[in-house]
Amino acid sequence: MTSKPFQHAPDAPWIFRTYAGHSTAEKSNALYRANLAKGQTGLSVAFDLPTQTGYDADHVLARGEVGKVGVPIAHLGDMRTLFDQIPLEQSNTSMTINAPAAWLLALYVALADEQGGDRKRLQGTTQNDLIKEYLSRGTYIFPPEPSLRLIGDMIAWCYREVPKWNPMNVCSYHLQEAGATPEQELAFALATAISVLDTVRAGGQVPEQDFEIVASRISFFVNAGVRFVTELCKMRSFTRLWDQILLERYGVQDPKARRFRYGVQVNSLGLTEQQPENNVYRILIEALAVTLSKDARCRALQLPAWNEALGLPRPFDQQWSLRLQQVLAYETDLLEYEDLFDGSHVVEAKVAELSKGALEQLALIDGMGGASSAIDYMKAQLVAANAQRVRAVETGDLTVVGVNRWTDSEASPLSAGGKAIETVDPLLEAGVVERLKAWRAARDPAAVEAALADLKAAAADGRNTMEPSIAAAKAGITTGEWAGALREVFGEYRGPTGVAVVVSTGEAEDVEAVKAEVERVSQVLGRTLTYLVGKPGLDGHSNGAEQIATRARACGMAVIYDGIRSTPEEIVRRAREGRAHVVGLSILSGSHLDLAQDVVRLMRAEGLDRVPVVVGGIIPDGDALILKQMGVARVYTPKDFKITQIMVDVVALVEAAALAEGLRDQAAP
């Protein structure tokens, strides 16, 4: 095209993905085939929460969660349906799956075998990052040591059997969603990658001469926020630090093997419910941060839809995000040029600053014994950093257009009408459960029992668990049975909440005023006002709950918060035993109607009907009305970003309930 040293024929574009899957395997398959026909070049599978946490659809914790935030995959039959008419040998599939990553890869490989595909031609990625699950996303199952063991098994197996597959995708995406600063995102993600490589090297399954091959298959999945220059420099810093770590710590000599390979989902945390049309611009700016810089350009990009802060996006919304990528890659001349930022003193200085901060954090984590030993520290750091970010939005120190500045708005025709978001049929869960039971009934019980026994034996005696998992998939065992077998061997884990320490709010006047009110109402109550914060169901997005608990502590309340994944029965029991004055439920998975109804019903049965219940989450107006009709006192959505004002509401609710109870007692004969 040109002989100019700074310009060349266009590079091949990155892989275009949309993160998709919901309802059933059949409906998700139709969505995938439609997206591929529109020009999407890679699949990115979203699994529902029961699948992500290793439960079948008929487990008590799965109630209300089936098919809500992704597709339910319980067995090989579901995988067949999910990829019907999609030849796996010709696909590039990313699976956002972590604790059961070995199982979903086993199902994928078992299906490829059925299709007659060559395992060595399979291409794709399993996320498989458990450290970040403990820190931010919450879909962990097993403790850190056996989790790292399973990752090591996958890596050792993949480099021999499916060499084009990325068995580990270190995911800093959710770290930024949980409030990580750029330096923390760099350091915590790199510390995780180091812990994985150390595990592989210590496991002895990979010969030392092949370690470079294994290191080259570690990929990353990052977040790109709206602070464009910082995010661009963060990616350049990632590239340099990873090259340095592989060369100096592990002796990887091939520069290609040291290349920082990463995919991106741009920031969903920054998408706003208020004036959601502004999200289109945010998504574009964030996409530019990871595509403009050739030397640190992403390998794959998936963009959220403009309305994801409102609920599940429709096919049109996903198409709009895909078209943005295609315009950027094919209509502009971006891919024709060498790196645009080489020699920029501004970029170089910012990269050096970020790298220095990240290396300081890495040294600190190394001193603690590595990422798996520093989970409590990293979790507390994330909660504190997020508290500062949330506070800055509240005070206006951090501008968010349409949220805390320029909030007057015209009605948006984009979100008008009753179908502004996709909805999941509430009767879907019963059908999924019915089909699951039919699958179990049609299996060979002896084959299932033998496969589960071999899987447990492999886990217990240190054998690689991948081939036993593939055999189990072919025998028809389910996701819940696979995870249940390994729970028996490895046990379960409950991650830290990070809210034990009150984060300073700088003696802010509004917080001090609420603290005085808490003290006054506590005197009326005869003891400290007690706020129970609960996460019912399988939703692991705990950022909101952590910030509510942290601010309630800062305001002088006694707080009961035990983390994620509680049944409604457990929440009500804690409310009774802790003598809670108010119960707050945080539900971001779309299961608010089912779970809140159960909590309210059980509280009435326990005689706690005078204790107000408040609910927070991504909740449409119609659902908010239903929740209030159920007896929920307040409903909060992302537009209610002033947490201290929520504390004001809670104190008033508790006082009103106490006065009503007192009046009732006085009126009693």
C-alpha positions, 0 to 999 in steps of 0.5 A: 500500500505504501513504502512509508516506514510509519504506514503499511497494509492494514493489520488483521483486526482483533477478534470481535466478540459479544458476551452473550447467553441467556434463558436456555441452550437452544435460545443462546444457540440461535443468538450465537448463530445470528451474531456470527452471521452479522460478522462476529468472529468469536463467541463469548459464552456467558453462563448462568450463576448455577453453572458458574458456581457448580450447582444444578438447576434444581439445587436450593441455591439455584432458585430464581437464578436459572438462565438469568445472567447466562445460559444454564449448562448442566451436561453434554446434552446442553452443550450439544444444543448450545453449539448446534450447527457450530463446528467447534474445530472452526470456532474461537470460543471464549468461556467466562467460567472459573471454578468449574472451568475444567468441567466446561472445557471437558464438556467442550472437548467431549462435544468436539470428539463427538463432532469428529473434530481434531482436538489440536485444532480447537481454539479458545479460552477459559477464564479460569482465574480463581484469585480474582473470584475471591477478590471481586466476582464471587463464583469460587467453589474450592479453597485457593490451593486445590483451585490452583491445582485444578488450574495447573492440571488444565494447563499441563493437559492443554499444552499437550492435547489442545495446544491452541487453547488458552487454559488460563485467562488472568482476569483483571476486569473484575478488579477494576469493577471492584474499585481497583486503581490502575496500579492495583489492577496491574499488580494483582493480576500479575501476582495471580499470573505468577502464582499460576506459573509457580504452581505449574512449575512446582506441579512437575507435570510440565518438563522444564524444557516445555515451560516456555510453551506453557508461559506463552499460553497464559492470556489476560482479560482486562478492563478499559475504563473511561479515563482514556490516557490512563487506560492506554498507558496501563495497557502499555505498562502491562505489556512491559511488565509481563515481558520483564517478569517472564524474562527475569523471573522465569527465563523465557528467552523467546520474545514472542513467548513473552508477548502480553496477549489479552482480550478486553471487555470495556468497563460496565461499572461506568455504564449509567442508568441515568441518561443511558444513551451517554453509554454509547460514547463511553463504550467507544472511548474505552474501545479506543484505549485498547485499540489505538496503541499498536504495541499494546493492542488487544487480541479480542474485544467485547463491548457491552451494550448501551443499556446493560445498566438497565437490564439484559440487552436485546439482539439489536443492542448487541448488534449496535456494539458489534457495528462499533467495532466493525466501523473502527476496524474497517472504516478508519485507517487505524490498522494501517499505522505503526504505534502512534504513541512511540516517543511520546514523553507524556505516555512514557512518563505515565507508563513509568509511573504506573509500572513503578506503583505496580512493582511496589505492590507486587513486591509487597504481595511477594513478601506475603507469600504470593497472591494466594496468601495475600487474598485478605490484604488485596480484598481489603485494598479493593474495598477501600479503593472502591469506597473512595471512588464511590465517595468521590462520585457522591461529593462531585469530586469525580464527574459522571455526566448525567449522574452528578452533573447535568442531570436534567434530561430529555426523555430518551426514545431509545429506552421508551416502551415496554421492550427496552431490555430483554426479559427472561421468561419466569417459567423457564426455570421449571422447564430446565429442571424438568429436562435435567431430571429427564437427562438423569433418568435416561443415563446408565447409572453404573457408568455415572457411578464409575465416572464419579468414583474415578474423578474423586480418586484422581482428585484425591491421589494427585492425578490430572483431573482433565481426562477423568472429567472428559470421561465423566462428561461422556458418561452423562454426569451433570455440573452439580455432580462434577462439582459435588464430587470435588467438594467432597475431596477439596472442601468449600471456601468462603472468601473475605468480605473486606469490610471489617475495617471502617474506611475513613470518610474524612469526617464528612459533614453528611456522615457525621450528621447521620452518625448523630442520628444513629446515636439518637435512634439507638438510644430510642431502641435501647441498643445500637442500630443493627443493619443486616446486609444480605446477598441471597442466591448465587449473585457474587457481585458484592461491590454494592453490598460491601459499600453499604456495609462499609458506610453503615459502619462509618455511620456508627451502625452495628453491621452484620455482613457475612458475604455472598451466597446465602439462602433466604433461610440463612439470612432470616436466621441471622436477622433473628439471632443478630436482632437486626433492626433492618435487613438489606438485600443486594441482588444484581442477577435479576432474581430480586422478585423470587429471592426477596419474596422468600425473605419477606415470607420467611420473616413474617413466619418468624415474627419479624414482619416489623423489621423493614426490608430494603432491596438494591439492584438493577431493578426495572420500575415495574419490578420495584412496584411489585417488590413494594407490594410484597412488603419491601420498604425501599428499592434502590437502583444504580441511580441512587448513588448517594450512599449516605442518603440511603443511610438516612432513609434506613435510620428513618425506617428503623425509627418509624418501625420502632415507634409503630411497634411501641404504639402497637404494644401500647394499644395491646390489651 
